[in-house]
Amino acid sequence: VAAQKCRKRKLNAILNLEEDVCNLQTQKESLKKEHSQCSKSINQIKQKLNNLYHDIFSRLRDDQGRPVNPCQYVIHCSSNGSIFIIPKHLAKSEQKQDNRKEQETKA
């Protein structure tokens, strides 16, 4: 009787594990689909942002009426909602300062 109960418990444990495996495989497939959809959405948003970026720079002119070179400038959005066109080298140094401030805040 004890051996029979032991075999039954073992069989139940195996069945429960098989059910868990099936559930996890279903969850994995669902997460893969969600990941794929998120990736597609991100790529679409990146493309829209890139198009917007190029559209903005195609309309910008400097003081002499010449087009602003997107290779030399970036669009910068400040925390108060203001938008500026600044030279890339300034944007990089400002990014480094922001990263330092974030790291200090986390520490």
TAHURA-V474746 format. One record per helix or strand. SS is the DSSP state (@ for helix, = for strand). FROM is the first residue (numbers start at 1). LEN is the number of residues. If there is no record, write none. Layout:
ss=SS from=FROM len=LEN
ss=SS from=FROM len=LEN
This chain:
ss=@ from=2 len=58
ss== from=61 len=1
ss== from=67 len=1
ss== from=73 len=5
ss== from=83 len=5
ss=@ from=88 len=19
